[in-house]
Amino acid sequence: MSDIHGTGKECLDLMVKLNKELFTAESQILDIGCGDPGSFFYLFHSAKFNHYTGIDLNERIKVRVPTTHDQPIPEDLVISSDTTMYEQYEKYYKYVINNSDKLDKPSFQRTFRFMQGTAADDFLKQEEKLHPKFDLIFLSNLLHLIPDKQDSFKLFDLVLNHLGENGIIWIKVFVEEYKSGVYPYNESDINLIRSRLSIIHDAADAEKRLIIGKKKISAQQR
Ligand SMILES: C[S@@+](CC[C@H](N)C(=O)[O-])C[C@H]1O[C@@H](n2cnc3c(N)ncnc32)[C@H](O)[C@@H]1O
């Protein structure tokens, strides 16, 4: 089996590296543009959180179980259009986790909520009326897909409104030209994001920047 990949695994590795909790057993997590959320199943079984909401514009959220490329995908890993999220979780659990109590269906549905075919800003505008603030928000590899920088900053601000007072936001963006359809953040774009946050972690590799922070509280609000 190949390595587990994805933001949930990255979060777990970073907590170990920084020796810092980014969430607790009470935490409500929001993952905007979640893509493949499998690594959050892994995260849950490694360090419990209370609730995860994953939203994605894609009509069908697919969980890919890591397998080696040189082997055909086993029959029981094949996902069809009628495979439910719980069935996808069961497959992931069997092949990747399998060392702690598997969630039964009601517990899974209490813990994981998926909003497929949902645009981030529509969701956030609706959610304002429905949900308390989140403790940890992932905005990973999404902002740089928005062609207009002002729209992308607007989305960032909208997201910040949904972060609890002590909540943490995790932002990952491309800073280098990557391929068409990617609008990398330059240093001044990054500074704008940074200026709204009390920074917990800021790291760059050749292509991307990862910024983790809390909402900056102005002197008047203190
Ligand atoms: C590059 S993937 C990132 C997946 C995951 N967050 C990660 O970091 O690996 C971007 C995801 O954002 C979703 N997406 C793009 N625009 C969106 C929008 N406006 N609202 C919600 N999801 C969006 C895409 O469907 C895609 O699954």
Ligand as a Chemical Component Dictionary entry (heavy atoms), coordinates in Angstrom:
data_LIG
# 
_chem_comp.id                   LIG 
_chem_comp.type                 NON-POLYMER 
_chem_comp.pdbx_formal_charge   0 
_chem_comp.three_letter_code    LIG 
# 
loop_
_chem_comp_atom.comp_id 
_chem_comp_atom.atom_id 
_chem_comp_atom.alt_atom_id 
_chem_comp_atom.type_symbol 
_chem_comp_atom.charge 
_chem_comp_atom.model_Cartn_x 
_chem_comp_atom.model_Cartn_y 
_chem_comp_atom.model_Cartn_z 
_chem_comp_atom.pdbx_ordinal 
LIG C1  C1  C 0  -7.184  21.052 -5.716 1  
LIG S1  S1  S 1  -8.559  20.374 -4.936 2  
LIG C2  C2  C 0  -8.076  20.473 -3.212 3  
LIG C3  C3  C 0  -8.570  19.319 -2.396 4  
LIG C4  C4  C 0  -8.112  19.319 -0.946 5  
LIG N1  N1  N 0  -8.640  20.460 -0.229 6  
LIG C5  C5  C 0  -6.596  19.307 -0.867 7  
LIG O1  O1  O 0  -5.990  20.273 -0.425 8  
LIG O2  O2  O -1 -6.012  18.283 -1.260 9  
LIG C6  C6  C 0  -9.723  21.698 -5.019 10 
LIG C7  C7  C 0  -11.122 21.260 -4.691 11 
LIG O3  O3  O 0  -11.934 22.429 -4.513 12 
LIG C8  C8  C 0  -13.172 22.222 -5.146 13 
LIG N2  N2  N 0  -13.687 23.554 -5.483 14 
LIG C9  C9  C 0  -13.257 24.396 -6.447 15 
LIG N3  N3  N 0  -13.930 25.549 -6.406 16 
LIG C10 C10 C 0  -14.819 25.446 -5.383 17 
LIG C11 C11 C 0  -15.808 26.301 -4.834 18 
LIG N4  N4  N 0  -16.016 27.522 -5.323 19 
LIG N5  N5  N 0  -16.541 25.863 -3.797 20 
LIG C12 C12 C 0  -16.342 24.617 -3.293 21 
LIG N6  N6  N 0  -15.402 23.764 -3.755 22 
LIG C13 C13 C 0  -14.662 24.167 -4.796 23 
LIG C14 C14 C 0  -12.859 21.338 -6.350 24 
LIG O4  O4  O 0  -13.984 20.611 -6.785 25 
LIG C15 C15 C 0  -11.747 20.450 -5.794 26 
LIG O5  O5  O 0  -12.261 19.241 -5.257 27 
# 
loop_
_chem_comp_bond.comp_id 
_chem_comp_bond.atom_id_1 
_chem_comp_bond.atom_id_2 
_chem_comp_bond.value_order 
_chem_comp_bond.pdbx_ordinal 
LIG C1  S1  SING 1  
LIG S1  C2  SING 2  
LIG S1  C6  SING 3  
LIG C2  C3  SING 4  
LIG C3  C4  SING 5  
LIG C4  N1  SING 6  
LIG C4  C5  SING 7  
LIG C5  O1  DOUB 8  
LIG C5  O2  SING 9  
LIG C6  C7  SING 10 
LIG C7  O3  SING 11 
LIG C7  C15 SING 12 
LIG O3  C8  SING 13 
LIG C8  N2  SING 14 
LIG C8  C14 SING 15 
LIG N2  C9  SING 16 
LIG N2  C13 SING 17 
LIG C9  N3  DOUB 18 
LIG N3  C10 SING 19 
LIG C10 C11 SING 20 
LIG C10 C13 DOUB 21 
LIG C11 N4  SING 22 
LIG C11 N5  DOUB 23 
LIG N5  C12 SING 24 
LIG C12 N6  DOUB 25 
LIG N6  C13 SING 26 
LIG C14 O4  SING 27 
LIG C14 C15 SING 28 
LIG C15 O5  SING 29 
# 
